[in-house]
Amino acid sequence: MKLTYALLKKCQADLEMFALSTKDKQAKQVYEKDAEHLQRVIDQVKPFLTQ
């Protein structure tokens, strides 16, 4: 389960990096929104994945 948690964190970090690296404003907004949404999901499942 810890591997799943680490993978989710990596995906969230990747979305943040994509948002920082793109010049397209619309893509930046999508990446930022998706990173925030994934972070909320991670926060919800963290207790189950880090036991």
PDBQT receptor file of N, H, CA, C and O in Angstrom, charges set to zero:
ATOM      1  N   MET A   1       0.808  -1.195   0.000  1.00  0.00    +0.000 N 
ATOM      2  CA  MET A   1       0.000   0.000   0.000  1.00  0.00    +0.000 C 
ATOM      3  C   MET A   1       0.856   1.267   0.000  1.00  0.00    +0.000 C 
ATOM      4  O   MET A   1       0.462   2.289  -0.560  1.00  0.00    +0.000 OA
ATOM      5  N   LYS A   2       2.018   1.193   0.625  1.00  0.00    +0.000 N 
ATOM      6  H   LYS A   2       2.339   0.363   1.080  1.00  0.00    +0.000 HD
ATOM      7  CA  LYS A   2       2.884   2.374   0.641  1.00  0.00    +0.000 C 
ATOM      8  C   LYS A   2       3.359   2.720  -0.767  1.00  0.00    +0.000 C 
ATOM      9  O   LYS A   2       3.571   3.891  -1.084  1.00  0.00    +0.000 OA
ATOM     10  N   LEU A   3       3.526   1.713  -1.602  1.00  0.00    +0.000 N 
ATOM     11  H   LEU A   3       3.354   0.762  -1.344  1.00  0.00    +0.000 HD
ATOM     12  CA  LEU A   3       3.923   1.955  -2.988  1.00  0.00    +0.000 C 
ATOM     13  C   LEU A   3       2.815   2.708  -3.734  1.00  0.00    +0.000 C 
ATOM     14  O   LEU A   3       3.096   3.610  -4.523  1.00  0.00    +0.000 OA
ATOM     15  N   THR A   4       1.579   2.337  -3.485  1.00  0.00    +0.000 N 
ATOM     16  H   THR A   4       1.351   1.604  -2.844  1.00  0.00    +0.000 HD
ATOM     17  CA  THR A   4       0.450   3.038  -4.104  1.00  0.00    +0.000 C 
ATOM     18  C   THR A   4       0.431   4.499  -3.677  1.00  0.00    +0.000 C 
ATOM     19  O   THR A   4       0.220   5.390  -4.500  1.00  0.00    +0.000 OA
ATOM     20  N   TYR A   5       0.652   4.743  -2.386  1.00  0.00    +0.000 N 
ATOM     21  H   TYR A   5       0.823   4.019  -1.717  1.00  0.00    +0.000 HD
ATOM     22  CA  TYR A   5       0.695   6.113  -1.870  1.00  0.00    +0.000 C 
ATOM     23  C   TYR A   5       1.823   6.894  -2.542  1.00  0.00    +0.000 C 
ATOM     24  O   TYR A   5       1.620   8.031  -2.969  1.00  0.00    +0.000 OA
ATOM     25  N   ALA A   6       2.994   6.300  -2.638  1.00  0.00    +0.000 N 
ATOM     26  H   ALA A   6       3.159   5.377  -2.292  1.00  0.00    +0.000 HD
ATOM     27  CA  ALA A   6       4.137   6.971  -3.262  1.00  0.00    +0.000 C 
ATOM     28  C   ALA A   6       3.856   7.273  -4.733  1.00  0.00    +0.000 C 
ATOM     29  O   ALA A   6       4.224   8.339  -5.227  1.00  0.00    +0.000 OA
ATOM     30  N   LEU A   7       3.221   6.360  -5.422  1.00  0.00    +0.000 N 
ATOM     31  H   LEU A   7       2.923   5.494  -5.021  1.00  0.00    +0.000 HD
ATOM     32  CA  LEU A   7       2.892   6.573  -6.834  1.00  0.00    +0.000 C 
ATOM     33  C   LEU A   7       1.883   7.715  -7.009  1.00  0.00    +0.000 C 
ATOM     34  O   LEU A   7       2.008   8.528  -7.924  1.00  0.00    +0.000 OA
ATOM     35  N   LEU A   8       0.898   7.763  -6.135  1.00  0.00    +0.000 N 
ATOM     36  H   LEU A   8       0.796   7.102  -5.392  1.00  0.00    +0.000 HD
ATOM     37  CA  LEU A   8      -0.071   8.864  -6.195  1.00  0.00    +0.000 C 
ATOM     38  C   LEU A   8       0.613  10.207  -5.959  1.00  0.00    +0.000 C 
ATOM     39  O   LEU A   8       0.314  11.186  -6.642  1.00  0.00    +0.000 OA
ATOM     40  N   LYS A   9       1.531  10.256  -4.993  1.00  0.00    +0.000 N 
ATOM     41  H   LYS A   9       1.775   9.460  -4.437  1.00  0.00    +0.000 HD
ATOM     42  CA  LYS A   9       2.264  11.493  -4.712  1.00  0.00    +0.000 C 
ATOM     43  C   LYS A   9       3.121  11.896  -5.909  1.00  0.00    +0.000 C 
ATOM     44  O   LYS A   9       3.230  13.080  -6.230  1.00  0.00    +0.000 OA
ATOM     45  N   LYS A  10       3.729  10.909  -6.568  1.00  0.00    +0.000 N 
ATOM     46  H   LYS A  10       3.640   9.948  -6.307  1.00  0.00    +0.000 HD
ATOM     47  CA  LYS A  10       4.546  11.196  -7.747  1.00  0.00    +0.000 C 
ATOM     48  C   LYS A  10       3.680  11.771  -8.864  1.00  0.00    +0.000 C 
ATOM     49  O   LYS A  10       4.067  12.738  -9.519  1.00  0.00    +0.000 OA
ATOM     50  N   CYS A  11       2.522  11.183  -9.079  1.00  0.00    +0.000 N 
ATOM     51  H   CYS A  11       2.207  10.397  -8.547  1.00  0.00    +0.000 HD
ATOM     52  CA  CYS A  11       1.616  11.682 -10.123  1.00  0.00    +0.000 C 
ATOM     53  C   CYS A  11       1.177  13.110  -9.822  1.00  0.00    +0.000 C 
ATOM     54  O   CYS A  11       1.097  13.944 -10.725  1.00  0.00    +0.000 OA
ATOM     55  N   GLN A  12       0.896  13.389  -8.564  1.00  0.00    +0.000 N 
ATOM     56  H   GLN A  12       0.961  12.712  -7.830  1.00  0.00    +0.000 HD
ATOM     57  CA  GLN A  12       0.490  14.741  -8.173  1.00  0.00    +0.000 C 
ATOM     58  C   GLN A  12       1.634  15.726  -8.401  1.00  0.00    +0.000 C 
ATOM     59  O   GLN A  12       1.414  16.836  -8.886  1.00  0.00    +0.000 OA
ATOM     60  N   ALA A  13       2.845  15.322  -8.056  1.00  0.00    +0.000 N 
ATOM     61  H   ALA A  13       3.024  14.420  -7.662  1.00  0.00    +0.000 HD
ATOM     62  CA  ALA A  13       4.014  16.178  -8.278  1.00  0.00    +0.000 C 
ATOM     63  C   ALA A  13       4.256  16.388  -9.775  1.00  0.00    +0.000 C 
ATOM     64  O   ALA A  13       4.624  17.483 -10.199  1.00  0.00    +0.000 OA
ATOM     65  N   ASP A  14       4.052  15.348 -10.563  1.00  0.00    +0.000 N 
ATOM     66  H   ASP A  14       3.753  14.458 -10.218  1.00  0.00    +0.000 HD
ATOM     67  CA  ASP A  14       4.204  15.480 -12.021  1.00  0.00    +0.000 C 
ATOM     68  C   ASP A  14       3.219  16.509 -12.581  1.00  0.00    +0.000 C 
ATOM     69  O   ASP A  14       3.583  17.321 -13.432  1.00  0.00    +0.000 OA
ATOM     70  N   LEU A  15       1.984  16.474 -12.106  1.00  0.00    +0.000 N 
ATOM     71  H   LEU A  15       1.688  15.814 -11.414  1.00  0.00    +0.000 HD
ATOM     72  CA  LEU A  15       0.998  17.450 -12.569  1.00  0.00    +0.000 C 
ATOM     73  C   LEU A  15       1.432  18.870 -12.220  1.00  0.00    +0.000 C 
ATOM     74  O   LEU A  15       1.271  19.789 -13.024  1.00  0.00    +0.000 OA
ATOM     75  N   GLU A  16       1.980  19.046 -11.025  1.00  0.00    +0.000 N 
ATOM     76  H   GLU A  16       2.110  18.300 -10.372  1.00  0.00    +0.000 HD
ATOM     77  CA  GLU A  16       2.472  20.375 -10.641  1.00  0.00    +0.000 C 
ATOM     78  C   GLU A  16       3.633  20.809 -11.537  1.00  0.00    +0.000 C 
ATOM     79  O   GLU A  16       3.721  21.975 -11.923  1.00  0.00    +0.000 OA
ATOM     80  N   MET A  17       4.517  19.874 -11.865  1.00  0.00    +0.000 N 
ATOM     81  H   MET A  17       4.445  18.927 -11.551  1.00  0.00    +0.000 HD
ATOM     82  CA  MET A  17       5.649  20.200 -12.743  1.00  0.00    +0.000 C 
ATOM     83  C   MET A  17       5.164  20.548 -14.150  1.00  0.00    +0.000 C 
ATOM     84  O   MET A  17       5.681  21.475 -14.774  1.00  0.00    +0.000 OA
ATOM     85  N   PHE A  18       4.179  19.810 -14.646  1.00  0.00    +0.000 N 
ATOM     86  H   PHE A  18       3.760  19.057 -14.140  1.00  0.00    +0.000 HD
ATOM     87  CA  PHE A  18       3.623  20.123 -15.963  1.00  0.00    +0.000 C 
ATOM     88  C   PHE A  18       3.026  21.530 -15.958  1.00  0.00    +0.000 C 
ATOM     89  O   PHE A  18       3.199  22.288 -16.912  1.00  0.00    +0.000 OA
ATOM     90  N   ALA A  19       2.326  21.873 -14.882  1.00  0.00    +0.000 N 
ATOM     91  H   ALA A  19       2.186  21.257 -14.106  1.00  0.00    +0.000 HD
ATOM     92  CA  ALA A  19       1.728  23.209 -14.777  1.00  0.00    +0.000 C 
ATOM     93  C   ALA A  19       2.801  24.287 -14.795  1.00  0.00    +0.000 C 
ATOM     94  O   ALA A  19       2.616  25.341 -15.404  1.00  0.00    +0.000 OA
ATOM     95  N   LEU A  20       3.917  24.027 -14.132  1.00  0.00    +0.000 N 
ATOM     96  H   LEU A  20       4.066  23.171 -13.638  1.00  0.00    +0.000 HD
ATOM     97  CA  LEU A  20       4.996  25.014 -14.092  1.00  0.00    +0.000 C 
ATOM     98  C   LEU A  20       5.742  25.119 -15.420  1.00  0.00    +0.000 C 
ATOM     99  O   LEU A  20       6.272  26.177 -15.757  1.00  0.00    +0.000 OA
ATOM    100  N   SER A  21       5.779  24.030 -16.163  1.00  0.00    +0.000 N 
ATOM    101  H   SER A  21       5.348  23.170 -15.889  1.00  0.00    +0.000 HD
ATOM    102  CA  SER A  21       6.618  24.010 -17.363  1.00  0.00    +0.000 C 
ATOM    103  C   SER A  21       5.889  24.426 -18.644  1.00  0.00    +0.000 C 
ATOM    104  O   SER A  21       6.534  24.715 -19.652  1.00  0.00    +0.000 OA
ATOM    105  N   THR A  22       4.561  24.460 -18.617  1.00  0.00    +0.000 N 
ATOM    106  H   THR A  22       4.037  24.225 -17.798  1.00  0.00    +0.000 HD
ATOM    107  CA  THR A  22       3.835  24.815 -19.837  1.00  0.00    +0.000 C 
ATOM    108  C   THR A  22       3.640  26.326 -19.946  1.00  0.00    +0.000 C 
ATOM    109  O   THR A  22       3.528  27.033 -18.945  1.00  0.00    +0.000 OA
ATOM    110  N   LYS A  23       3.604  26.788 -21.176  1.00  0.00    +0.000 N 
ATOM    111  H   LYS A  23       3.695  26.213 -21.989  1.00  0.00    +0.000 HD
ATOM    112  CA  LYS A  23       3.337  28.204 -21.433  1.00  0.00    +0.000 C 
ATOM    113  C   LYS A  23       1.863  28.428 -21.797  1.00  0.00    +0.000 C 
ATOM    114  O   LYS A  23       1.379  29.560 -21.807  1.00  0.00    +0.000 OA
ATOM    115  N   ASP A  24       1.168  27.339 -22.092  1.00  0.00    +0.000 N 
ATOM    116  H   ASP A  24       1.561  26.420 -22.084  1.00  0.00    +0.000 HD
ATOM    117  CA  ASP A  24      -0.249  27.401 -22.457  1.00  0.00    +0.000 C 
ATOM    118  C   ASP A  24      -1.086  27.644 -21.193  1.00  0.00    +0.000 C 
ATOM    119  O   ASP A  24      -1.112  26.807 -20.291  1.00  0.00    +0.000 OA
ATOM    120  N   LYS A  25      -1.761  28.780 -21.138  1.00  0.00    +0.000 N 
ATOM    121  H   LYS A  25      -1.740  29.459 -21.871  1.00  0.00    +0.000 HD
ATOM    122  CA  LYS A  25      -2.508  29.159 -19.935  1.00  0.00    +0.000 C 
ATOM    123  C   LYS A  25      -3.632  28.183 -19.618  1.00  0.00    +0.000 C 
ATOM    124  O   LYS A  25      -3.879  27.862 -18.456  1.00  0.00    +0.000 OA
ATOM    125  N   GLN A  26      -4.312  27.712 -20.663  1.00  0.00    +0.000 N 
ATOM    126  H   GLN A  26      -4.112  27.973 -21.607  1.00  0.00    +0.000 HD
ATOM    127  CA  GLN A  26      -5.413  26.778 -20.437  1.00  0.00    +0.000 C 
ATOM    128  C   GLN A  26      -4.887  25.444 -19.904  1.00  0.00    +0.000 C 
ATOM    129  O   GLN A  26      -5.465  24.876 -18.978  1.00  0.00    +0.000 OA
ATOM    130  N   ALA A  27      -3.805  24.948 -20.480  1.00  0.00    +0.000 N 
ATOM    131  H   ALA A  27      -3.335  25.410 -21.233  1.00  0.00    +0.000 HD
ATOM    132  CA  ALA A  27      -3.213  23.699 -20.005  1.00  0.00    +0.000 C 
ATOM    133  C   ALA A  27      -2.728  23.862 -18.569  1.00  0.00    +0.000 C 
ATOM    134  O   ALA A  27      -2.894  22.958 -17.750  1.00  0.00    +0.000 OA
ATOM    135  N   LYS A  28      -2.128  25.012 -18.261  1.00  0.00    +0.000 N 
ATOM    136  H   LYS A  28      -1.993  25.746 -18.926  1.00  0.00    +0.000 HD
ATOM    137  CA  LYS A  28      -1.640  25.288 -16.907  1.00  0.00    +0.000 C 
ATOM    138  C   LYS A  28      -2.783  25.188 -15.900  1.00  0.00    +0.000 C 
ATOM    139  O   LYS A  28      -2.630  24.590 -14.835  1.00  0.00    +0.000 OA
ATOM    140  N   GLN A  29      -3.930  25.777 -16.240  1.00  0.00    +0.000 N 
ATOM    141  H   GLN A  29      -4.055  26.263 -17.105  1.00  0.00    +0.000 HD
ATOM    142  CA  GLN A  29      -5.087  25.737 -15.345  1.00  0.00    +0.000 C 
ATOM    143  C   GLN A  29      -5.582  24.308 -15.143  1.00  0.00    +0.000 C 
ATOM    144  O   GLN A  29      -5.940  23.917 -14.032  1.00  0.00    +0.000 OA
ATOM    145  N   VAL A  30      -5.600  23.540 -16.220  1.00  0.00    +0.000 N 
ATOM    146  H   VAL A  30      -5.310  23.858 -17.122  1.00  0.00    +0.000 HD
ATOM    147  CA  VAL A  30      -6.047  22.149 -16.131  1.00  0.00    +0.000 C 
ATOM    148  C   VAL A  30      -5.100  21.350 -15.240  1.00  0.00    +0.000 C 
ATOM    149  O   VAL A  30      -5.550  20.616 -14.360  1.00  0.00    +0.000 OA
ATOM    150  N   TYR A  31      -3.797  21.487 -15.460  1.00  0.00    +0.000 N 
ATOM    151  H   TYR A  31      -3.432  22.083 -16.175  1.00  0.00    +0.000 HD
ATOM    152  CA  TYR A  31      -2.820  20.767 -14.638  1.00  0.00    +0.000 C 
ATOM    153  C   TYR A  31      -2.928  21.164 -13.171  1.00  0.00    +0.000 C 
ATOM    154  O   TYR A  31      -2.880  20.306 -12.290  1.00  0.00    +0.000 OA
ATOM    155  N   GLU A  32      -3.074  22.457 -12.907  1.00  0.00    +0.000 N 
ATOM    156  H   GLU A  32      -3.113  23.154 -13.623  1.00  0.00    +0.000 HD
ATOM    157  CA  GLU A  32      -3.179  22.923 -11.521  1.00  0.00    +0.000 C 
ATOM    158  C   GLU A  32      -4.438  22.385 -10.850  1.00  0.00    +0.000 C 
ATOM    159  O   GLU A  32      -4.399  21.941  -9.702  1.00  0.00    +0.000 OA
ATOM    160  N   LYS A  33      -5.555  22.429 -11.574  1.00  0.00    +0.000 N 
ATOM    161  H   LYS A  33      -5.587  22.790 -12.506  1.00  0.00    +0.000 HD
ATOM    162  CA  LYS A  33      -6.819  21.923 -11.028  1.00  0.00    +0.000 C 
ATOM    163  C   LYS A  33      -6.730  20.424 -10.760  1.00  0.00    +0.000 C 
ATOM    164  O   LYS A  33      -7.183  19.947  -9.719  1.00  0.00    +0.000 OA
ATOM    165  N   ASP A  34      -6.149  19.691 -11.695  1.00  0.00    +0.000 N 
ATOM    166  H   ASP A  34      -5.782  20.079 -12.540  1.00  0.00    +0.000 HD
ATOM    167  CA  ASP A  34      -6.017  18.246 -11.522  1.00  0.00    +0.000 C 
ATOM    168  C   ASP A  34      -5.061  17.906 -10.379  1.00  0.00    +0.000 C 
ATOM    169  O   ASP A  34      -5.297  16.946  -9.644  1.00  0.00    +0.000 OA
ATOM    170  N   ALA A  35      -3.993  18.674 -10.221  1.00  0.00    +0.000 N 
ATOM    171  H   ALA A  35      -3.802  19.454 -10.818  1.00  0.00    +0.000 HD
ATOM    172  CA  ALA A  35      -3.052  18.451  -9.120  1.00  0.00    +0.000 C 
ATOM    173  C   ALA A  35      -3.746  18.679  -7.779  1.00  0.00    +0.000 C 
ATOM    174  O   ALA A  35      -3.546  17.916  -6.834  1.00  0.00    +0.000 OA
ATOM    175  N   GLU A  36      -4.556  19.725  -7.699  1.00  0.00    +0.000 N 
ATOM    176  H   GLU A  36      -4.718  20.345  -8.467  1.00  0.00    +0.000 HD
ATOM    177  CA  GLU A  36      -5.293  20.004  -6.467  1.00  0.00    +0.000 C 
ATOM    178  C   GLU A  36      -6.304  18.897  -6.171  1.00  0.00    +0.000 C 
ATOM    179  O   GLU A  36      -6.446  18.462  -5.028  1.00  0.00    +0.000 OA
ATOM    180  N   HIS A  37      -6.995  18.453  -7.202  1.00  0.00    +0.000 N 
ATOM    181  H   HIS A  37      -6.880  18.806  -8.130  1.00  0.00    +0.000 HD
ATOM    182  CA  HIS A  37      -7.986  17.386  -7.019  1.00  0.00    +0.000 C 
ATOM    183  C   HIS A  37      -7.304  16.099  -6.566  1.00  0.00    +0.000 C 
ATOM    184  O   HIS A  37      -7.778  15.436  -5.644  1.00  0.00    +0.000 OA
ATOM    185  N   LEU A  38      -6.207  15.748  -7.204  1.00  0.00    +0.000 N 
ATOM    186  H   LEU A  38      -5.822  16.287  -7.954  1.00  0.00    +0.000 HD
ATOM    187  CA  LEU A  38      -5.493  14.534  -6.818  1.00  0.00    +0.000 C 
ATOM    188  C   LEU A  38      -4.969  14.655  -5.390  1.00  0.00    +0.000 C 
ATOM    189  O   LEU A  38      -4.961  13.665  -4.659  1.00  0.00    +0.000 OA
ATOM    190  N   GLN A  39      -4.534  15.837  -4.977  1.00  0.00    +0.000 N 
ATOM    191  H   GLN A  39      -4.541  16.642  -5.570  1.00  0.00    +0.000 HD
ATOM    192  CA  GLN A  39      -4.063  16.023  -3.603  1.00  0.00    +0.000 C 
ATOM    193  C   GLN A  39      -5.195  15.777  -2.610  1.00  0.00    +0.000 C 
ATOM    194  O   GLN A  39      -4.973  15.187  -1.553  1.00  0.00    +0.000 OA
ATOM    195  N   ARG A  40      -6.402  16.224  -2.941  1.00  0.00    +0.000 N 
ATOM    196  H   ARG A  40      -6.582  16.703  -3.800  1.00  0.00    +0.000 HD
ATOM    197  CA  ARG A  40      -7.553  15.968  -2.057  1.00  0.00    +0.000 C 
ATOM    198  C   ARG A  40      -7.832  14.467  -1.959  1.00  0.00    +0.000 C 
ATOM    199  O   ARG A  40      -8.136  13.959  -0.880  1.00  0.00    +0.000 OA
ATOM    200  N   VAL A  41      -7.730  13.766  -3.076  1.00  0.00    +0.000 N 
ATOM    201  H   VAL A  41      -7.483  14.178  -3.953  1.00  0.00    +0.000 HD
ATOM    202  CA  VAL A  41      -7.924  12.313  -3.070  1.00  0.00    +0.000 C 
ATOM    203  C   VAL A  41      -6.849  11.651  -2.212  1.00  0.00    +0.000 C 
ATOM    204  O   VAL A  41      -7.152  10.772  -1.405  1.00  0.00    +0.000 OA
ATOM    205  N   ILE A  42      -5.603  12.066  -2.384  1.00  0.00    +0.000 N 
ATOM    206  H   ILE A  42      -5.357  12.780  -3.039  1.00  0.00    +0.000 HD
ATOM    207  CA  ILE A  42      -4.497  11.510  -1.599  1.00  0.00    +0.000 C 
ATOM    208  C   ILE A  42      -4.747  11.730  -0.111  1.00  0.00    +0.000 C 
ATOM    209  O   ILE A  42      -4.555  10.822   0.697  1.00  0.00    +0.000 OA
ATOM    210  N   ASP A  43      -5.174  12.934   0.247  1.00  0.00    +0.000 N 
ATOM    211  H   ASP A  43      -5.330  13.672  -0.409  1.00  0.00    +0.000 HD
ATOM    212  CA  ASP A  43      -5.453  13.234   1.657  1.00  0.00    +0.000 C 
ATOM    213  C   ASP A  43      -6.532  12.316   2.220  1.00  0.00    +0.000 C 
ATOM    214  O   ASP A  43      -6.471  11.928   3.387  1.00  0.00    +0.000 OA
ATOM    215  N   GLN A  44      -7.512  11.970   1.404  1.00  0.00    +0.000 N 
ATOM    216  H   GLN A  44      -7.562  12.285   0.456  1.00  0.00    +0.000 HD
ATOM    217  CA  GLN A  44      -8.605  11.111   1.858  1.00  0.00    +0.000 C 
ATOM    218  C   GLN A  44      -8.174   9.657   2.023  1.00  0.00    +0.000 C 
ATOM    219  O   GLN A  44      -8.612   8.987   2.958  1.00  0.00    +0.000 OA
ATOM    220  N   VAL A  45      -7.329   9.165   1.133  1.00  0.00    +0.000 N 
ATOM    221  H   VAL A  45      -6.974   9.710   0.373  1.00  0.00    +0.000 HD
ATOM    222  CA  VAL A  45      -6.959   7.744   1.181  1.00  0.00    +0.000 C 
ATOM    223  C   VAL A  45      -5.673   7.485   1.967  1.00  0.00    +0.000 C 
ATOM    224  O   VAL A  45      -5.339   6.332   2.238  1.00  0.00    +0.000 OA
ATOM    225  N   LYS A  46      -4.958   8.531   2.329  1.00  0.00    +0.000 N 
ATOM    226  H   LYS A  46      -5.229   9.468   2.108  1.00  0.00    +0.000 HD
ATOM    227  CA  LYS A  46      -3.681   8.374   3.032  1.00  0.00    +0.000 C 
ATOM    228  C   LYS A  46      -3.784   7.472   4.269  1.00  0.00    +0.000 C 
ATOM    229  O   LYS A  46      -2.922   6.613   4.454  1.00  0.00    +0.000 OA
ATOM    230  N   PRO A  47      -4.803   7.636   5.120  1.00  0.00    +0.000 N 
ATOM    231  CA  PRO A  47      -4.870   6.765   6.303  1.00  0.00    +0.000 C 
ATOM    232  C   PRO A  47      -4.938   5.272   5.958  1.00  0.00    +0.000 C 
ATOM    233  O   PRO A  47      -4.462   4.431   6.720  1.00  0.00    +0.000 OA
ATOM    234  N   PHE A  48      -5.520   4.959   4.828  1.00  0.00    +0.000 N 
ATOM    235  H   PHE A  48      -5.906   5.642   4.209  1.00  0.00    +0.000 HD
ATOM    236  CA  PHE A  48      -5.657   3.561   4.428  1.00  0.00    +0.000 C 
ATOM    237  C   PHE A  48      -4.387   3.020   3.767  1.00  0.00    +0.000 C 
ATOM    238  O   PHE A  48      -4.126   1.817   3.802  1.00  0.00    +0.000 OA
ATOM    239  N   LEU A  49      -3.609   3.907   3.171  1.00  0.00    +0.000 N 
ATOM    240  H   LEU A  49      -3.821   4.884   3.143  1.00  0.00    +0.000 HD
ATOM    241  CA  LEU A  49      -2.436   3.477   2.413  1.00  0.00    +0.000 C 
ATOM    242  C   LEU A  49      -1.144   3.511   3.219  1.00  0.00    +0.000 C 
ATOM    243  O   LEU A  49      -0.141   2.943   2.788  1.00  0.00    +0.000 OA
ATOM    244  N   THR A  50      -1.146   4.157   4.366  1.00  0.00    +0.000 N 
ATOM    245  H   THR A  50      -1.961   4.618   4.715  1.00  0.00    +0.000 HD
ATOM    246  CA  THR A  50       0.099   4.295   5.129  1.00  0.00    +0.000 C 
ATOM    247  C   THR A  50       0.070   3.516   6.439  1.00  0.00    +0.000 C 
ATOM    248  O   THR A  50       0.879   3.772   7.331  1.00  0.00    +0.000 OA
ATOM    249  N   GLN A  51      -0.839   2.587   6.560  1.00  0.00    +0.000 N 
ATOM    250  H   GLN A  51      -1.497   2.379   5.836  1.00  0.00    +0.000 HD
ATOM    251  CA  GLN A  51      -0.916   1.780   7.788  1.00  0.00    +0.000 C 
ATOM    252  C   GLN A  51       0.191   0.764   7.835  1.00  0.00    +0.000 C 
ATOM    253  O   GLN A  51       0.285  -0.003   8.793  1.00  0.00    +0.000 OA
TER     254      GLN A  51
